[in-house]
Amino acid sequence: ADLSMGSVACSNGDHGLMAQYPTLGEVPGFPNVGGIPDIAGWDSPSCGTCWKVTIPNGNSIFIRGVDSGRGG
């Protein structure tokens, strides 16, 4: 929760989240935050977007994208 947003792809820049949310714990939806495939790197326009993640048993959660991640 205290991890600085400076350590993720969505830290600063035009699409960065750090000015509004200095730590991951302050991001709306925490602890459901993580890396998403649409965030290829720093300052992505997809920073802060909401994603539905479904696991093989069919259960789903929503996460807010704050870092880069792979699909799969």
N, CA, C and O atoms as a CHARMM CRD file, in Angstrom:
* protein
*
  288
    1    1 ALA  N      0.81700  -1.19800   0.00000 PROA 1      0.00000
    2    1 ALA  CA     0.00000   0.00000   0.00000 PROA 1      0.00000
    3    1 ALA  C      0.86100   1.26300   0.00000 PROA 1      0.00000
    4    1 ALA  O      0.46600   2.29100  -0.55000 PROA 1      0.00000
    5    2 ASP  N      2.02800   1.17700   0.61500 PROA 2      0.00000
    6    2 ASP  CA     2.91400   2.33600   0.70100 PROA 2      0.00000
    7    2 ASP  C      3.90300   2.42300  -0.45300 PROA 2      0.00000
    8    2 ASP  O      4.74300   3.32300  -0.47400 PROA 2      0.00000
    9    3 LEU  N      3.82100   1.50100  -1.41800 PROA 3      0.00000
   10    3 LEU  CA     4.73700   1.51600  -2.55300 PROA 3      0.00000
   11    3 LEU  C      4.51000   2.77300  -3.38500 PROA 3      0.00000
   12    3 LEU  O      3.38200   3.08200  -3.76900 PROA 3      0.00000
   13    4 SER  N      5.58600   3.48500  -3.65600 PROA 4      0.00000
   14    4 SER  CA     5.49700   4.71600  -4.44100 PROA 4      0.00000
   15    4 SER  C      5.04900   4.42700  -5.86200 PROA 4      0.00000
   16    4 SER  O      5.46700   3.43700  -6.46300 PROA 4      0.00000
   17    5 MET  N      4.20500   5.28500  -6.39500 PROA 5      0.00000
   18    5 MET  CA     3.79700   5.16800  -7.79100 PROA 5      0.00000
   19    5 MET  C      4.97700   5.42700  -8.72500 PROA 5      0.00000
   20    5 MET  O      4.88600   5.15300  -9.92200 PROA 5      0.00000
   21    6 GLY  N      6.07900   5.94900  -8.19700 PROA 6      0.00000
   22    6 GLY  CA     7.26800   6.17500  -8.99900 PROA 6      0.00000
   23    6 GLY  C      7.89600   4.89500  -9.52400 PROA 6      0.00000
   24    6 GLY  O      8.76700   4.94600 -10.39300 PROA 6      0.00000
   25    7 SER  N      7.46500   3.74600  -9.00900 PROA 7      0.00000
   26    7 SER  CA     8.05500   2.46600  -9.41800 PROA 7      0.00000
   27    7 SER  C      7.24800   1.74000 -10.49100 PROA 7      0.00000
   28    7 SER  O      7.58800   0.61200 -10.84700 PROA 7      0.00000
   29    8 VAL  N      6.18300   2.35900 -11.01600 PROA 8      0.00000
   30    8 VAL  CA     5.34300   1.71000 -12.02600 PROA 8      0.00000
   31    8 VAL  C      5.32300   2.53200 -13.31800 PROA 8      0.00000
   32    8 VAL  O      5.71900   3.69700 -13.32700 PROA 8      0.00000
   33    9 ALA  N      4.86300   1.91700 -14.39900 PROA 9      0.00000
   34    9 ALA  CA     4.83500   2.57600 -15.71200 PROA 9      0.00000
   35    9 ALA  C      3.93600   3.80900 -15.72800 PROA 9      0.00000
   36    9 ALA  O      4.15700   4.72800 -16.51800 PROA 9      0.00000
   37   10 CYS  N      2.93800   3.83300 -14.87400 PROA 10     0.00000
   38   10 CYS  CA     1.98300   4.95400 -14.85100 PROA 10     0.00000
   39   10 CYS  C      2.34900   5.98200 -13.78800 PROA 10     0.00000
   40   10 CYS  O      1.47000   6.55300 -13.14200 PROA 10     0.00000
   41   11 SER  N      3.63300   6.21300 -13.60900 PROA 11     0.00000
   42   11 SER  CA     4.09200   7.13100 -12.58100 PROA 11     0.00000
   43   11 SER  C      3.79200   8.58200 -12.94000 PROA 11     0.00000
   44   11 SER  O      2.90400   9.19600 -12.34900 PROA 11     0.00000
   45   12 ASN  N      4.51800   9.12900 -13.89500 PROA 12     0.00000
   46   12 ASN  CA     4.34200  10.54300 -14.24300 PROA 12     0.00000
   47   12 ASN  C      4.17400  10.68400 -15.74800 PROA 12     0.00000
   48   12 ASN  O      4.02100   9.69000 -16.45700 PROA 12     0.00000
   49   13 GLY  N      4.20200  11.90800 -16.22900 PROA 13     0.00000
   50   13 GLY  CA     3.94200  12.17000 -17.64100 PROA 13     0.00000
   51   13 GLY  C      2.49700  12.60100 -17.82900 PROA 13     0.00000
   52   13 GLY  O      1.75600  12.75400 -16.85800 PROA 13     0.00000
   53   14 ASP  N      2.10300  12.79600 -19.06800 PROA 14     0.00000
   54   14 ASP  CA     0.74400  13.25700 -19.36800 PROA 14     0.00000
   55   14 ASP  C     -0.33000  12.30900 -18.85700 PROA 14     0.00000
   56   14 ASP  O     -1.41700  12.74700 -18.48100 PROA 14     0.00000
   57   15 HSD  N     -0.03300  11.00300 -18.84200 PROA 15     0.00000
   58   15 HSD  CA    -1.01600  10.00300 -18.42200 PROA 15     0.00000
   59   15 HSD  C     -0.68400   9.40200 -17.06200 PROA 15     0.00000
   60   15 HSD  O     -1.31800   8.43700 -16.63500 PROA 15     0.00000
   61   16 GLY  N      0.30100   9.96500 -16.38700 PROA 16     0.00000
   62   16 GLY  CA     0.73900   9.44000 -15.09600 PROA 16     0.00000
   63   16 GLY  C     -0.29300   9.65000 -14.00100 PROA 16     0.00000
   64   16 GLY  O     -1.13300  10.54700 -14.07600 PROA 16     0.00000
   65   17 LEU  N     -0.21100   8.80700 -12.98800 PROA 17     0.00000
   66   17 LEU  CA    -1.17200   8.84100 -11.88200 PROA 17     0.00000
   67   17 LEU  C     -0.56000   9.33600 -10.57400 PROA 17     0.00000
   68   17 LEU  O     -1.28700   9.58500  -9.61200 PROA 17     0.00000
   69   18 MET  N      0.75500   9.48300 -10.52300 PROA 18     0.00000
   70   18 MET  CA     1.43600   9.79200  -9.27200 PROA 18     0.00000
   71   18 MET  C      1.05100  11.14500  -8.67600 PROA 18     0.00000
   72   18 MET  O      1.03900  11.29000  -7.45400 PROA 18     0.00000
   73   19 ALA  N      0.73900  12.13000  -9.50000 PROA 19     0.00000
   74   19 ALA  CA     0.36000  13.44500  -8.96700 PROA 19     0.00000
   75   19 ALA  C     -0.92600  13.34700  -8.14700 PROA 19     0.00000
   76   19 ALA  O     -1.07400  14.02900  -7.13300 PROA 19     0.00000
   77   20 GLN  N     -1.85600  12.49500  -8.59100 PROA 20     0.00000
   78   20 GLN  CA    -3.11900  12.31100  -7.86900 PROA 20     0.00000
   79   20 GLN  C     -2.99600  11.28400  -6.75900 PROA 20     0.00000
   80   20 GLN  O     -3.59500  11.43600  -5.69500 PROA 20     0.00000
   81   21 TYR  N     -2.21300  10.23000  -7.00700 PROA 21     0.00000
   82   21 TYR  CA    -2.10900   9.09500  -6.09100 PROA 21     0.00000
   83   21 TYR  C     -0.63300   8.77100  -5.86900 PROA 21     0.00000
   84   21 TYR  O     -0.06900   7.96900  -6.61300 PROA 21     0.00000
   85   22 PRO  N      0.00500   9.37200  -4.86600 PROA 22     0.00000
   86   22 PRO  CA     1.43900   9.16200  -4.64700 PROA 22     0.00000
   87   22 PRO  C      1.83500   7.71100  -4.33200 PROA 22     0.00000
   88   22 PRO  O      2.96200   7.30800  -4.62200 PROA 22     0.00000
   89   23 THR  N      0.92900   6.92700  -3.74500 PROA 23     0.00000
   90   23 THR  CA     1.22600   5.52500  -3.44200 PROA 23     0.00000
   91   23 THR  C      0.15100   4.62400  -4.03800 PROA 23     0.00000
   92   23 THR  O     -0.96100   5.07100  -4.31800 PROA 23     0.00000
   93   24 LEU  N      0.49300   3.34800  -4.22800 PROA 24     0.00000
   94   24 LEU  CA    -0.48500   2.39300  -4.76500 PROA 24     0.00000
   95   24 LEU  C     -1.72400   2.30300  -3.88600 PROA 24     0.00000
   96   24 LEU  O     -2.83100   2.12500  -4.39200 PROA 24     0.00000
   97   25 GLY  N     -1.54800   2.42500  -2.58100 PROA 25     0.00000
   98   25 GLY  CA    -2.67200   2.33400  -1.66300 PROA 25     0.00000
   99   25 GLY  C     -3.70200   3.43800  -1.83600 PROA 25     0.00000
  100   25 GLY  O     -4.83400   3.30100  -1.37200 PROA 25     0.00000
  101   26 GLU  N     -3.33200   4.52400  -2.49300 PROA 26     0.00000
  102   26 GLU  CA    -4.25400   5.63400  -2.71500 PROA 26     0.00000
  103   26 GLU  C     -5.01200   5.52800  -4.03500 PROA 26     0.00000
  104   26 GLU  O     -5.94200   6.29700  -4.27800 PROA 26     0.00000
  105   27 VAL  N     -4.62700   4.59000  -4.88200 PROA 27     0.00000
  106   27 VAL  CA    -5.29900   4.40700  -6.17200 PROA 27     0.00000
  107   27 VAL  C     -6.68800   3.82000  -5.92200 PROA 27     0.00000
  108   27 VAL  O     -6.81000   2.82600  -5.20600 PROA 27     0.00000
  109   28 PRO  N     -7.73800   4.41200  -6.49700 PROA 28     0.00000
  110   28 PRO  CA    -9.08600   3.86800  -6.30800 PROA 28     0.00000
  111   28 PRO  C     -9.13800   2.39300  -6.70800 PROA 28     0.00000
  112   28 PRO  O     -8.65200   2.00600  -7.77100 PROA 28     0.00000
  113   29 GLY  N     -9.73000   1.58800  -5.84600 PROA 29     0.00000
  114   29 GLY  CA    -9.84600   0.16500  -6.09900 PROA 29     0.00000
  115   29 GLY  C     -8.74800  -0.67300  -5.46500 PROA 29     0.00000
  116   29 GLY  O     -8.80800  -1.90100  -5.50600 PROA 29     0.00000
  117   30 PHE  N     -7.73300  -0.01900  -4.87400 PROA 30     0.00000
  118   30 PHE  CA    -6.67300  -0.78400  -4.22200 PROA 30     0.00000
  119   30 PHE  C     -7.29300  -1.73700  -3.21200 PROA 30     0.00000
  120   30 PHE  O     -8.16900  -1.31600  -2.45600 PROA 30     0.00000
  121   31 PRO  N     -6.88800  -2.98600  -3.16300 PROA 31     0.00000
  122   31 PRO  CA    -5.67500  -3.58600  -3.70100 PROA 31     0.00000
  123   31 PRO  C     -5.81900  -4.16400  -5.11000 PROA 31     0.00000
  124   31 PRO  O     -4.89500  -4.81000  -5.60500 PROA 31     0.00000
  125   32 ASN  N     -6.94100  -3.94500  -5.74800 PROA 32     0.00000
  126   32 ASN  CA    -7.14900  -4.49400  -7.09600 PROA 32     0.00000
  127   32 ASN  C     -6.54400  -3.56900  -8.14500 PROA 32     0.00000
  128   32 ASN  O     -7.26000  -2.94400  -8.92800 PROA 32     0.00000
  129   33 VAL  N     -5.21900  -3.49300  -8.14800 PROA 33     0.00000
  130   33 VAL  CA    -4.45600  -2.72600  -9.13000 PROA 33     0.00000
  131   33 VAL  C     -3.37000  -3.64500  -9.68100 PROA 33     0.00000
  132   33 VAL  O     -2.94200  -4.57500  -8.99800 PROA 33     0.00000
  133   34 GLY  N     -2.92100  -3.39300 -10.91300 PROA 34     0.00000
  134   34 GLY  CA    -1.87500  -4.25600 -11.45300 PROA 34     0.00000
  135   34 GLY  C     -1.46900  -3.89800 -12.85700 PROA 34     0.00000
  136   34 GLY  O     -1.85000  -2.85700 -13.39400 PROA 34     0.00000
  137   35 GLY  N     -0.68000  -4.79000 -13.44800 PROA 35     0.00000
  138   35 GLY  CA    -0.21500  -4.62600 -14.81600 PROA 35     0.00000
  139   35 GLY  C     -1.23100  -5.15400 -15.80700 PROA 35     0.00000
  140   35 GLY  O     -1.87400  -6.17400 -15.56300 PROA 35     0.00000
  141   36 ILE  N     -1.37500  -4.45800 -16.93000 PROA 36     0.00000
  142   36 ILE  CA    -2.31800  -4.87200 -17.97500 PROA 36     0.00000
  143   36 ILE  C     -1.61600  -4.84900 -19.33100 PROA 36     0.00000
  144   36 ILE  O     -0.66100  -4.09500 -19.52400 PROA 36     0.00000
  145   37 PRO  N     -2.08700  -5.67400 -20.27300 PROA 37     0.00000
  146   37 PRO  CA    -1.43600  -5.75300 -21.58800 PROA 37     0.00000
  147   37 PRO  C     -1.43500  -4.44400 -22.37700 PROA 37     0.00000
  148   37 PRO  O     -0.50400  -4.20500 -23.14600 PROA 37     0.00000
  149   38 ASP  N     -2.43600  -3.60000 -22.21300 PROA 38     0.00000
  150   38 ASP  CA    -2.50400  -2.35500 -22.98100 PROA 38     0.00000
  151   38 ASP  C     -1.49600  -1.30100 -22.52400 PROA 38     0.00000
  152   38 ASP  O     -1.26600  -0.32400 -23.23500 PROA 38     0.00000
  153   39 ILE  N     -0.90200  -1.48100 -21.36500 PROA 39     0.00000
  154   39 ILE  CA     0.12500  -0.55300 -20.89700 PROA 39     0.00000
  155   39 ILE  C      1.47200  -1.15000 -21.30000 PROA 39     0.00000
  156   39 ILE  O      2.02800  -2.00200 -20.60700 PROA 39     0.00000
  157   40 ALA  N      1.98100  -0.68000 -22.44000 PROA 40     0.00000
  158   40 ALA  CA     3.23100  -1.22900 -22.97500 PROA 40     0.00000
  159   40 ALA  C      4.45400  -0.65000 -22.27400 PROA 40     0.00000
  160   40 ALA  O      5.52200  -1.26200 -22.28100 PROA 40     0.00000
  161   41 GLY  N      4.30300   0.51400 -21.67600 PROA 41     0.00000
  162   41 GLY  CA     5.43400   1.15500 -21.01900 PROA 41     0.00000
  163   41 GLY  C      5.02500   2.46700 -20.38700 PROA 41     0.00000
  164   41 GLY  O      3.84000   2.73900 -20.19500 PROA 41     0.00000
  165   42 TRP  N      6.02000   3.27600 -20.06700 PROA 42     0.00000
  166   42 TRP  CA     5.82500   4.52800 -19.34800 PROA 42     0.00000
  167   42 TRP  C      4.83900   5.45000 -20.06100 PROA 42     0.00000
  168   42 TRP  O      4.86300   5.57700 -21.28500 PROA 42     0.00000
  169   43 ASP  N      3.96900   6.09500 -19.27300 PROA 43     0.00000
  170   43 ASP  CA     3.06000   7.15700 -19.71500 PROA 43     0.00000
  171   43 ASP  C      2.04200   6.70800 -20.76600 PROA 43     0.00000
  172   43 ASP  O      1.70000   7.47600 -21.66500 PROA 43     0.00000
  173   44 SER  N      1.56900   5.49100 -20.65800 PROA 44     0.00000
  174   44 SER  CA     0.58100   4.96200 -21.60600 PROA 44     0.00000
  175   44 SER  C     -0.77100   5.65600 -21.43900 PROA 44     0.00000
  176   44 SER  O     -1.16100   5.97800 -20.31700 PROA 44     0.00000
  177   45 PRO  N     -1.48900   5.88900 -22.53400 PROA 45     0.00000
  178   45 PRO  CA    -2.85000   6.42900 -22.43300 PROA 45     0.00000
  179   45 PRO  C     -3.80200   5.48700 -21.69000 PROA 45     0.00000
  180   45 PRO  O     -4.88000   5.90500 -21.26900 PROA 45     0.00000
  181   46 SER  N     -3.41000   4.22100 -21.52700 PROA 46     0.00000
  182   46 SER  CA    -4.25500   3.25100 -20.82000 PROA 46     0.00000
  183   46 SER  C     -4.04900   3.26800 -19.30900 PROA 46     0.00000
  184   46 SER  O     -4.69800   2.50600 -18.59200 PROA 46     0.00000
  185   47 CYS  N     -3.16100   4.12100 -18.81500 PROA 47     0.00000
  186   47 CYS  CA    -2.95500   4.21900 -17.36800 PROA 47     0.00000
  187   47 CYS  C     -4.26200   4.60000 -16.66900 PROA 47     0.00000
  188   47 CYS  O     -4.94300   5.54400 -17.06900 PROA 47     0.00000
  189   48 GLY  N     -4.59100   3.85800 -15.63400 PROA 48     0.00000
  190   48 GLY  CA    -5.78200   4.14500 -14.83900 PROA 48     0.00000
  191   48 GLY  C     -7.06000   3.51600 -15.35100 PROA 48     0.00000
  192   48 GLY  O     -8.11800   3.69500 -14.74800 PROA 48     0.00000
  193   49 THR  N     -6.98500   2.77400 -16.46300 PROA 49     0.00000
  194   49 THR  CA    -8.19800   2.14900 -16.99300 PROA 49     0.00000
  195   49 THR  C     -8.57600   0.93100 -16.15500 PROA 49     0.00000
  196   49 THR  O     -7.73800   0.34600 -15.46900 PROA 49     0.00000
  197   50 CYS  N     -9.84500   0.56500 -16.22400 PROA 50     0.00000
  198   50 CYS  CA   -10.38500  -0.53800 -15.43500 PROA 50     0.00000
  199   50 CYS  C    -10.54100  -1.77200 -16.32300 PROA 50     0.00000
  200   50 CYS  O    -11.00500  -1.67500 -17.45900 PROA 50     0.00000
  201   51 TRP  N    -10.14600  -2.93400 -15.79300 PROA 51     0.00000
  202   51 TRP  CA   -10.16300  -4.19000 -16.54400 PROA 51     0.00000
  203   51 TRP  C    -10.85200  -5.28700 -15.75100 PROA 51     0.00000
  204   51 TRP  O    -10.67800  -5.40000 -14.53800 PROA 51     0.00000
  205   52 LYS  N    -11.62400  -6.08100 -16.44300 PROA 52     0.00000
  206   52 LYS  CA   -12.24100  -7.26400 -15.83800 PROA 52     0.00000
  207   52 LYS  C    -11.31100  -8.44700 -16.08400 PROA 52     0.00000
  208   52 LYS  O    -10.96400  -8.74600 -17.22700 PROA 52     0.00000
  209   53 VAL  N    -10.91600  -9.11100 -15.01800 PROA 53     0.00000
  210   53 VAL  CA   -10.03000 -10.26100 -15.10200 PROA 53     0.00000
  211   53 VAL  C    -10.81500 -11.48400 -14.64300 PROA 53     0.00000
  212   53 VAL  O    -11.35600 -11.50800 -13.53800 PROA 53     0.00000
  213   54 THR  N    -10.87000 -12.50200 -15.50500 PROA 54     0.00000
  214   54 THR  CA   -11.59000 -13.73300 -15.18800 PROA 54     0.00000
  215   54 THR  C    -10.59000 -14.87500 -15.09700 PROA 54     0.00000
  216   54 THR  O     -9.78900 -15.08300 -16.00900 PROA 54     0.00000
  217   55 ILE  N    -10.63900 -15.61100 -13.99800 PROA 55     0.00000
  218   55 ILE  CA    -9.75000 -16.75500 -13.82200 PROA 55     0.00000
  219   55 ILE  C    -10.45000 -18.01300 -14.32800 PROA 55     0.00000
  220   55 ILE  O    -11.66500 -18.00400 -14.52800 PROA 55     0.00000
  221   56 PRO  N     -9.69400 -19.10600 -14.54000 PROA 56     0.00000
  222   56 PRO  CA   -10.26400 -20.29800 -15.16700 PROA 56     0.00000
  223   56 PRO  C    -11.53800 -20.85200 -14.52000 PROA 56     0.00000
  224   56 PRO  O    -12.35300 -21.45900 -15.21400 PROA 56     0.00000
  225   57 ASN  N    -11.73000 -20.66200 -13.21800 PROA 57     0.00000
  226   57 ASN  CA   -12.94800 -21.19300 -12.58900 PROA 57     0.00000
  227   57 ASN  C    -14.17000 -20.31800 -12.84800 PROA 57     0.00000
  228   57 ASN  O    -15.26900 -20.63700 -12.39300 PROA 57     0.00000
  229   58 GLY  N    -13.98500 -19.20900 -13.58000 PROA 58     0.00000
  230   58 GLY  CA   -15.10200 -18.34400 -13.94400 PROA 58     0.00000
  231   58 GLY  C    -15.29400 -17.13700 -13.05100 PROA 58     0.00000
  232   58 GLY  O    -16.08100 -16.25200 -13.38700 PROA 58     0.00000
  233   59 ASN  N    -14.59900 -17.07000 -11.92000 PROA 59     0.00000
  234   59 ASN  CA   -14.70200 -15.90400 -11.04400 PROA 59     0.00000
  235   59 ASN  C    -13.98400 -14.71900 -11.67700 PROA 59     0.00000
  236   59 ASN  O    -12.95200 -14.88500 -12.32700 PROA 59     0.00000
  237   60 SER  N    -14.53000 -13.52800 -11.48400 PROA 60     0.00000
  238   60 SER  CA   -13.95700 -12.31500 -12.06700 PROA 60     0.00000
  239   60 SER  C    -13.75700 -11.24700 -11.00900 PROA 60     0.00000
  240   60 SER  O    -14.48800 -11.18300 -10.02100 PROA 60     0.00000
  241   61 ILE  N    -12.75200 -10.40700 -11.23300 PROA 61     0.00000
  242   61 ILE  CA   -12.54900  -9.19900 -10.43900 PROA 61     0.00000
  243   61 ILE  C    -12.23900  -8.06800 -11.41100 PROA 61     0.00000
  244   61 ILE  O    -11.91600  -8.31100 -12.57400 PROA 61     0.00000
  245   62 PHE  N    -12.33600  -6.85400 -10.94000 PROA 62     0.00000
  246   62 PHE  CA   -11.94400  -5.68800 -11.72300 PROA 62     0.00000
  247   62 PHE  C    -10.65900  -5.13400 -11.12700 PROA 62     0.00000
  248   62 PHE  O    -10.52300  -5.02400  -9.90900 PROA 62     0.00000
  249   63 ILE  N     -9.71300  -4.78400 -12.00400 PROA 63     0.00000
  250   63 ILE  CA    -8.47400  -4.16400 -11.55000 PROA 63     0.00000
  251   63 ILE  C     -8.24800  -2.86400 -12.31500 PROA 63     0.00000
  252   63 ILE  O     -8.71300  -2.69700 -13.44200 PROA 63     0.00000
  253   64 ARG  N     -7.53300  -1.96000 -11.68200 PROA 64     0.00000
  254   64 ARG  CA    -7.15200  -0.70600 -12.33400 PROA 64     0.00000
  255   64 ARG  C     -5.71200  -0.84800 -12.82000 PROA 64     0.00000
  256   64 ARG  O     -4.82700  -1.22300 -12.05100 PROA 64     0.00000
  257   65 GLY  N     -5.48100  -0.55000 -14.08900 PROA 65     0.00000
  258   65 GLY  CA    -4.15500  -0.67300 -14.67600 PROA 65     0.00000
  259   65 GLY  C     -3.22400   0.43600 -14.23400 PROA 65     0.00000
  260   65 GLY  O     -3.51400   1.61800 -14.42200 PROA 65     0.00000
  261   66 VAL  N     -2.09400   0.04500 -13.64200 PROA 66     0.00000
  262   66 VAL  CA    -1.09500   1.01300 -13.19700 PROA 66     0.00000
  263   66 VAL  C      0.30700   0.68000 -13.69700 PROA 66     0.00000
  264   66 VAL  O      1.24500   1.44600 -13.47500 PROA 66     0.00000
  265   67 ASP  N      0.45600  -0.46900 -14.37600 PROA 67     0.00000
  266   67 ASP  CA     1.78000  -0.89700 -14.81700 PROA 67     0.00000
  267   67 ASP  C      1.64400  -1.76100 -16.06800 PROA 67     0.00000
  268   67 ASP  O      0.54000  -2.15900 -16.44100 PROA 67     0.00000
  269   68 SER  N      2.77000  -2.04600 -16.70800 PROA 68     0.00000
  270   68 SER  CA     2.74400  -2.90000 -17.89500 PROA 68     0.00000
  271   68 SER  C      2.59100  -4.35800 -17.47400 PROA 68     0.00000
  272   68 SER  O      2.99100  -4.75700 -16.38100 PROA 68     0.00000
  273   69 GLY  N      2.00300  -5.13500 -18.37000 PROA 69     0.00000
  274   69 GLY  CA     1.79200  -6.54900 -18.08500 PROA 69     0.00000
  275   69 GLY  C      1.55200  -7.32000 -19.36500 PROA 69     0.00000
  276   69 GLY  O      1.29600  -6.72900 -20.41400 PROA 69     0.00000
  277   70 ARG  N      1.63200  -8.63100 -19.28300 PROA 70     0.00000
  278   70 ARG  CA     1.41200  -9.50000 -20.43800 PROA 70     0.00000
  279   70 ARG  C     -0.01300 -10.03100 -20.42200 PROA 70     0.00000
  280   70 ARG  O     -0.63500 -10.14200 -19.36600 PROA 70     0.00000
  281   71 GLY  N     -0.51400 -10.35200 -21.58900 PROA 71     0.00000
  282   71 GLY  CA    -1.80500 -11.02800 -21.69300 PROA 71     0.00000
  283   71 GLY  C     -1.62800 -12.50800 -21.42000 PROA 71     0.00000
  284   71 GLY  O     -0.50900 -13.02000 -21.38400 PROA 71     0.00000
  285   72 GLY  N     -2.75700 -13.19300 -21.22800 PROA 72     0.00000
  286   72 GLY  CA    -2.63100 -14.62600 -21.06100 PROA 72     0.00000
  287   72 GLY  C     -3.32800 -15.19100 -19.95400 PROA 72     0.00000
  288   72 GLY  O     -3.27200 -16.40300 -19.74200 PROA 72     0.00000
